[in-house]
């Protein structure tokens, strides 16, 4: 059965000057299940949100339109129980019509339980049958993550260890047939020292730039648990890692918090927790092929922070949109906080307050999408910040400007060289936009 959410309330504007605005929709409830947990979000070819989350033993998915959210499918096989908690679980990635989700069947130590990849080729409306990723004999694979690699094929990373959680290392398996089969895994962590291991309860994250795969993970070198990024060519066995977190954090217990990673132009960005001084979230930046890293704190708050996530998009004119989201505080007064950098301007926002946890973010051509879990209310929430108003009065620009994006009224980006007759939203380089009626050519 499909369930729909209709947005009735009016749009809200979060403005920064006359021509630079974000238009916020009220938060949408995606699930009211008592067992809902740990949402993940990306966007599809229509620049609309696609979300997965856990509900009890199952992994479910939903897709948004401009005004609706449609719960569409259960992704795991019948009878399977998905391994998920607030700090780990299934992951989601992709662009356009081709998206991938990965999950591990619980309990993890059962050698008959495996890691699976699920594909959709229509932007999240219909999902294929899960396909097994891990062929690792009498070992344990867990904490899978995924990225869309060269040619649109999935790249899956997971932690490999023995059945007692000993000798953990990160490995990567690739597919050349859109997730139908996967290669034998290649170890990509542990090259920095003979005694280095993966931090055994910290998830990782993947990014792909061209033909190069990057895995951000938390290392464990004699209880120094900093963030490293391993990089290597797709389907190659040679990976080398670099430290992107120069603040030494020594802790003898696993922090259960991993990094996130995204690429933007010629640079890579990683977000992570480092508690060497206090529980703070940080952003690292480095250029492809360079070992020089700049690090700065994301949030100015003195309250404890955790679970940072990041996403970014580079636009055709060289401008970009980048957004981070994280949890601040604890208990009933915790906050989901976010920063959006759009057209050179920073937007800071508190998305929610309460027993909130595990946020995620996706940047699309339409706007920025945030998801999180409200534990006591037993709600899974989605909040959208559009780059342009929907049904609001536009403010025309008085400066020189050039079109950067054109959308139809269904929210689909269209080719400016091939516009049928109709009404379109033109978005310009100065941040302004306008609705225009295009007449049919004679």
C-alpha positions as CSV (number, residue, x, y, z in Angstrom):
1,X,0.0,0.0,0.0
2,X,1.3,3.4,-0.9
3,X,1.0,6.3,1.6
4,X,1.0,9.9,0.6
5,X,1.9,13.1,2.5
6,X,0.4,16.3,1.1
7,X,2.0,19.6,2.1
8,X,-0.9,22.0,2.9
9,X,1.0,24.7,4.9
10,X,2.4,27.7,3.1
11,X,6.1,28.0,2.2
12,X,8.4,29.8,4.5
13,X,11.2,32.1,3.3
14,X,14.7,32.2,4.9
15,X,16.1,35.3,3.2
16,X,19.5,36.8,2.9
17,X,19.1,40.0,0.8
18,X,16.5,40.8,-1.8
19,X,17.6,38.3,-4.4
20,X,19.1,35.5,-2.2
21,X,16.5,33.3,-0.5
22,X,15.8,29.7,0.6
23,X,12.2,28.7,0.7
24,X,11.4,26.2,3.5
25,X,8.6,23.7,3.5
26,X,7.2,22.5,6.8
27,X,8.8,19.3,8.0
28,X,7.1,16.2,6.6
29,X,6.5,13.0,8.6
30,X,7.8,10.0,6.6
31,X,7.1,7.3,9.2
32,X,5.3,7.0,12.6
33,X,6.5,3.5,13.3
34,X,7.8,2.8,16.8
35,X,10.7,0.9,15.2
36,X,11.7,3.5,12.7
37,X,15.4,4.4,12.7
38,X,18.3,6.0,10.9
39,X,17.1,7.7,7.6
40,X,19.3,8.3,4.6
41,X,18.6,10.7,1.7
42,X,19.7,11.3,-1.8
43,X,18.1,12.9,-4.9
44,X,17.0,11.5,-8.3
45,X,16.9,12.7,-11.9
46,X,14.0,15.0,-11.1
47,X,16.0,16.5,-8.2
48,X,13.5,15.2,-5.8
49,X,14.3,13.4,-2.4
50,X,14.7,9.6,-2.2
51,X,14.8,8.3,1.4
52,X,15.5,4.9,3.0
53,X,15.1,4.1,6.7
54,X,14.7,1.1,9.0
55,X,11.3,0.0,10.3
56,X,11.8,-2.9,12.7
57,X,13.3,-5.8,10.7
58,X,12.8,-4.1,7.4
59,X,14.4,-1.5,5.2
60,X,11.9,0.7,3.4
61,X,12.1,3.4,0.7
62,X,10.1,6.4,-0.4
63,X,10.3,9.1,-3.1
64,X,9.2,12.7,-3.1
65,X,7.6,14.9,-5.7
66,X,7.3,18.7,-5.4
67,X,4.4,18.4,-2.9
68,X,4.1,14.8,-2.0
69,X,6.1,12.0,-0.4
70,X,5.3,8.4,-1.5
71,X,6.4,5.4,0.5
72,X,7.1,2.9,-2.3
73,X,8.8,-0.3,-1.3
74,X,10.4,-2.7,1.2
75,X,13.9,-3.4,0.0
76,X,15.1,-6.4,2.0
77,X,14.3,-10.0,1.1
78,X,11.3,-11.6,2.9
79,X,12.3,-13.1,6.2
80,X,15.5,-11.1,6.5
81,X,16.2,-8.9,9.5
82,X,18.2,-5.8,8.6
83,X,21.1,-4.9,10.9
84,X,20.5,-1.3,12.0
85,X,20.9,1.0,15.0
86,X,21.1,4.7,15.5
87,X,24.9,4.7,14.8
88,X,25.0,2.2,11.9
89,X,22.8,0.7,9.2
90,X,21.9,0.8,5.5
91,X,23.3,3.4,3.2
92,X,22.0,5.1,0.1
93,X,23.8,6.7,-2.9
94,X,23.5,7.6,-6.6
95,X,22.4,10.2,-9.1
96,X,19.9,10.5,-11.8
97,X,17.7,7.4,-12.3
98,X,20.3,4.9,-11.0
99,X,20.5,4.7,-7.2
100,X,21.8,2.0,-4.9
101,X,21.1,1.0,-1.3
102,X,23.2,-1.5,0.8
103,X,22.4,-3.4,4.0
104,X,23.7,-6.2,6.2
105,X,21.4,-9.0,7.4
106,X,21.3,-9.5,11.2
107,X,22.6,-11.0,13.3
108,X,26.0,-10.0,11.9
109,X,28.1,-12.9,13.2
110,X,26.0,-15.6,11.4
111,X,28.1,-16.6,8.4
112,X,24.9,-17.3,6.4
113,X,23.9,-13.7,6.7
114,X,25.4,-11.4,4.1
115,X,25.7,-7.9,2.7
116,X,23.2,-7.0,-0.1
117,X,23.0,-4.3,-2.7
118,X,19.6,-3.1,-4.1
119,X,19.3,-1.1,-7.3
120,X,16.7,1.2,-8.8
121,X,16.8,2.5,-12.4
122,X,13.8,4.8,-12.3
123,X,14.8,7.2,-9.6
124,X,13.5,5.2,-6.6
125,X,10.0,4.2,-7.8
126,X,10.8,0.5,-8.3
127,X,13.7,-1.5,-6.7
128,X,15.3,-4.6,-8.0
129,X,15.9,-7.8,-6.0
130,X,18.8,-7.6,-3.5
131,X,22.1,-9.1,-4.7
132,X,24.8,-10.5,-2.5
133,X,28.0,-8.5,-2.2
134,X,30.3,-10.3,0.2
135,X,32.0,-13.6,-0.7
136,X,34.4,-13.8,2.2
137,X,34.4,-17.4,3.5
138,X,34.4,-17.8,7.3
139,X,34.7,-14.1,8.0
140,X,32.3,-11.4,9.0
141,X,31.4,-8.4,6.8
142,X,29.5,-5.5,8.3
143,X,28.9,-1.7,8.2
144,X,28.4,-1.5,4.4
145,X,28.4,1.8,2.5
146,X,28.0,2.5,-1.2
147,X,28.7,5.0,-4.0
148,X,27.9,5.2,-7.7
149,X,31.1,4.5,-9.6
150,X,32.3,4.8,-13.2
151,X,29.7,3.9,-15.8
152,X,27.0,4.1,-13.1
153,X,28.0,0.8,-11.4
154,X,28.0,0.5,-7.6
155,X,31.1,0.5,-5.4
156,X,30.6,-1.1,-2.0
157,X,32.9,-0.9,1.0
158,X,32.4,-2.9,4.2
159,X,34.4,-3.8,7.3
160,X,35.9,-7.3,7.2
161,X,36.9,-9.1,10.4
162,X,36.9,-12.6,12.0
163,X,33.8,-13.8,13.8
164,X,35.0,-12.3,17.1
165,X,35.3,-8.8,15.6
166,X,39.1,-9.0,15.7
167,X,41.5,-7.7,13.0
168,X,39.0,-5.3,11.4
169,X,39.9,-3.7,8.1
170,X,38.0,-1.9,5.4
171,X,37.6,-3.6,2.0
172,X,36.0,-2.6,-1.3
173,X,34.0,-4.7,-3.8
174,X,33.0,-3.4,-7.2
175,X,30.5,-4.3,-9.9
176,X,30.6,-4.1,-13.7
177,X,26.9,-5.1,-14.3
178,X,24.9,-2.6,-12.2
179,X,25.0,-4.5,-9.0
180,X,24.1,-8.0,-10.3
181,X,27.5,-9.5,-9.3
182,X,30.5,-8.2,-7.3
183,X,34.3,-8.7,-7.4
184,X,36.3,-10.2,-4.6
185,X,36.9,-7.5,-2.0
186,X,40.2,-5.6,-1.9
187,X,41.7,-4.4,1.5
188,X,42.1,-0.6,1.4
189,X,42.9,0.3,5.1
190,X,45.8,-0.4,7.4
191,X,48.6,0.8,5.1
192,X,49.8,3.4,7.6
193,X,51.2,0.9,10.1
194,X,51.5,-2.9,10.6
195,X,49.5,-2.4,13.8
196,X,46.8,-0.2,12.3
197,X,43.2,-1.5,12.3
198,X,39.9,0.0,11.4
199,X,37.9,1.5,14.3
200,X,35.6,-1.5,14.7
201,X,32.3,0.2,15.4
202,X,32.7,3.3,13.2
203,X,30.9,3.5,9.9
204,X,32.7,4.8,6.8
205,X,31.7,6.7,3.6
206,X,32.6,6.6,-0.1
207,X,33.1,9.2,-2.8
208,X,34.1,8.6,-6.4
209,X,35.8,11.3,-8.6
210,X,36.2,10.1,-12.2
211,X,37.8,6.7,-12.0
212,X,39.2,7.2,-8.4
213,X,37.5,5.7,-5.4
214,X,37.9,7.4,-2.0
215,X,36.9,5.8,1.3
216,X,36.8,7.9,4.5
217,X,37.1,5.8,7.7
218,X,38.2,6.1,11.3
219,X,41.5,4.4,11.9
220,X,42.6,2.7,15.2
221,X,46.4,2.9,15.7
222,X,47.0,2.0,19.4
223,X,43.8,3.8,20.3
224,X,44.6,6.9,18.3
225,X,41.3,7.1,16.3
226,X,41.7,9.7,13.6
227,X,40.1,10.0,10.2
228,X,41.9,8.7,7.1
229,X,40.9,8.6,3.5
230,X,42.1,5.7,1.3
231,X,42.2,6.3,-2.5
232,X,42.7,4.1,-5.5
233,X,41.6,3.5,-9.0
234,X,38.3,1.7,-9.6
235,X,38.7,-2.1,-9.7
236,X,42.3,-1.8,-8.8
237,X,44.0,-3.4,-5.8
238,X,46.4,-0.6,-4.9
239,X,45.0,1.9,-2.4
240,X,46.9,4.4,-0.3
241,X,45.5,6.4,2.7
242,X,46.2,9.8,4.1
243,X,45.4,11.5,7.4
244,X,42.7,14.2,7.0
245,X,42.3,14.7,10.8
246,X,45.6,16.0,12.2
247,X,44.2,16.5,15.7
248,X,45.3,13.4,17.7
249,X,42.4,11.8,19.5
250,X,43.3,9.0,21.8
251,X,40.4,7.0,23.2
252,X,40.4,3.4,24.4
253,X,36.7,2.8,23.6
254,X,35.1,2.9,20.2
255,X,33.2,6.2,19.7
256,X,30.6,4.7,17.3
257,X,30.9,7.7,15.0
258,X,32.3,7.7,11.5
259,X,33.1,10.3,8.8
260,X,31.2,11.4,5.7
261,X,32.8,12.5,2.5
262,X,31.9,14.4,-0.7
263,X,33.6,15.9,-3.7
264,X,33.2,19.4,-5.1
265,X,35.2,20.5,-8.2
266,X,38.9,19.8,-7.6
267,X,38.5,19.2,-3.9
268,X,37.3,16.6,-1.4
269,X,35.6,17.4,1.9
270,X,35.2,15.1,4.9
271,X,33.1,15.7,8.1
272,X,33.8,13.9,11.3
273,X,33.7,14.0,15.1
274,X,36.9,14.7,17.0
275,X,36.7,14.8,20.8
276,X,40.4,15.4,21.7
277,X,39.3,18.7,23.3
278,X,35.5,18.4,23.4
279,X,32.8,16.7,21.3
280,X,33.2,18.9,18.2
281,X,32.4,18.3,14.5
282,X,35.0,19.3,11.9
283,X,35.3,19.8,8.1
284,X,38.5,18.8,6.2
285,X,39.3,20.0,2.7
286,X,42.1,18.8,0.3
287,X,42.6,18.8,-3.4
288,X,42.7,15.7,-5.6
289,X,46.2,14.2,-5.5
290,X,47.5,16.6,-2.8
291,X,48.3,15.8,0.9
292,X,47.8,19.3,2.2
293,X,44.7,19.4,4.4
294,X,42.9,22.3,5.9
295,X,40.6,21.7,8.9
296,X,38.1,23.9,10.7
297,X,35.3,23.5,13.2
298,X,31.9,23.4,11.5
299,X,29.8,24.7,14.4
300,X,30.6,27.6,16.8
301,X,28.5,26.0,19.5
302,X,30.1,25.0,22.8
303,X,27.6,22.2,23.2
304,X,28.6,18.6,22.3
305,X,28.1,17.7,18.6
306,X,28.1,14.4,16.7
307,X,27.0,12.5,13.6
308,X,28.0,15.2,10.9
309,X,27.0,14.6,7.3
310,X,27.8,16.6,4.1
311,X,26.8,16.9,0.5
312,X,27.6,19.4,-2.3
313,X,26.9,20.2,-5.9
314,X,29.0,22.2,-8.4
315,X,27.0,24.3,-10.9
316,X,27.8,24.9,-14.5
317,X,28.9,28.5,-13.9
318,X,31.5,27.5,-11.3
319,X,29.4,28.4,-8.2
320,X,28.4,25.7,-5.8
321,X,26.0,24.7,-3.0
322,X,27.4,22.8,0.0
323,X,25.5,21.7,3.1
324,X,26.4,20.1,6.4
325,X,24.1,18.8,9.1
326,X,24.8,17.4,12.6
327,X,23.3,16.8,16.0
328,X,24.0,19.2,18.9
329,X,23.3,18.4,22.6
330,X,21.5,15.5,24.1
331,X,18.2,14.4,25.8
332,X,15.0,16.3,25.1
333,X,16.9,19.5,24.2
334,X,19.1,18.1,21.4
335,X,19.0,19.9,18.1
336,X,19.5,19.1,14.5
337,X,21.5,22.0,13.1
338,X,22.6,22.7,9.5
339,X,24.7,25.1,7.5
340,X,24.0,25.7,3.8
341,X,26.5,27.6,1.6
342,X,24.6,28.7,-1.5
343,X,25.7,31.3,-4.1
344,X,28.4,32.5,-1.8
345,X,26.2,33.1,1.2
346,X,26.0,31.0,4.4
347,X,22.6,30.0,5.9
348,X,22.6,28.6,9.5
349,X,19.4,26.9,10.7
350,X,18.1,24.9,13.6
351,X,15.9,22.2,11.9
352,X,14.4,20.7,15.0
353,X,14.7,20.4,18.8
354,X,13.8,17.4,21.0
355,X,15.1,13.8,21.2
356,X,16.4,14.1,17.7
357,X,19.2,12.0,16.2
358,X,21.1,10.8,13.1
359,X,20.5,13.4,10.4
360,X,21.4,13.3,6.8
361,X,21.5,15.8,3.9
362,X,21.3,15.8,0.1
363,X,21.9,18.7,-2.3
364,X,19.9,18.7,-5.6
365,X,19.3,21.1,-8.4
366,X,16.0,22.1,-6.7
367,X,17.2,22.6,-3.2
368,X,18.6,20.9,-0.1
369,X,16.9,18.0,1.7
370,X,17.3,17.0,5.3
371,X,16.1,13.9,7.2
372,X,16.4,12.9,10.8
373,X,14.8,10.7,13.6
374,X,12.7,12.0,16.5
375,X,13.0,9.2,19.0
376,X,10.3,10.0,21.6
377,X,7.8,11.2,19.1
378,X,8.6,8.1,17.0
379,X,8.7,10.1,13.8
380,X,11.0,10.2,10.8
381,X,11.1,13.7,9.3
382,X,12.0,15.3,6.0
383,X,12.5,19.0,5.6
384,X,13.1,20.8,2.3
385,X,14.8,24.1,1.5
386,X,14.1,25.1,-2.1
387,X,16.3,27.5,-4.0
388,X,13.3,29.2,-5.6
389,X,9.7,29.8,-4.4
390,X,6.8,27.7,-5.5
391,X,3.7,29.8,-6.1
392,X,5.3,32.9,-4.5
393,X,5.9,36.3,-6.0
394,X,9.3,36.4,-7.6
395,X,11.6,39.4,-7.2
396,X,13.1,40.3,-10.6
397,X,16.8,41.0,-10.8
398,X,18.1,44.4,-11.8
399,X,21.6,43.3,-12.4
400,X,23.2,41.5,-15.4
401,X,22.5,37.8,-15.1
402,X,22.6,34.6,-17.1
403,X,20.3,31.5,-16.9
404,X,21.9,28.6,-15.0
405,X,19.0,26.2,-14.5
406,X,15.5,25.8,-16.1
407,X,12.8,23.6,-14.5
408,X,9.3,22.7,-15.7
409,X,6.4,22.9,-13.2
410,X,6.9,19.3,-12.2
411,X,10.4,20.2,-10.9
412,X,12.3,18.5,-13.7
413,X,15.4,20.2,-15.1
414,X,15.0,20.8,-18.8
415,X,17.4,21.5,-21.7
416,X,17.3,25.3,-22.6
417,X,18.1,24.5,-26.2
418,X,14.9,22.3,-26.6
419,X,12.0,23.9,-24.7
420,X,8.5,22.8,-25.8
421,X,5.7,25.4,-25.3
422,X,4.8,25.7,-21.7
423,X,5.5,27.5,-18.4
424,X,9.1,27.2,-16.9
425,X,11.0,28.5,-14.0
426,X,14.3,30.2,-15.0
427,X,17.0,30.4,-12.3
428,X,19.7,33.0,-12.9
429,X,23.4,33.4,-11.9
430,X,22.6,36.2,-9.4
431,X,20.2,34.0,-7.5
432,X,17.0,35.5,-8.9
433,X,14.4,33.5,-10.8
434,X,11.2,34.1,-12.8
435,X,8.4,32.2,-14.4
436,X,8.3,32.4,-18.2
437,X,5.8,31.3,-20.8
438,X,7.4,29.8,-23.9
439,X,5.4,29.9,-27.1
440,X,5.5,27.1,-29.7
441,X,7.7,28.0,-32.6
442,X,5.9,28.5,-36.0
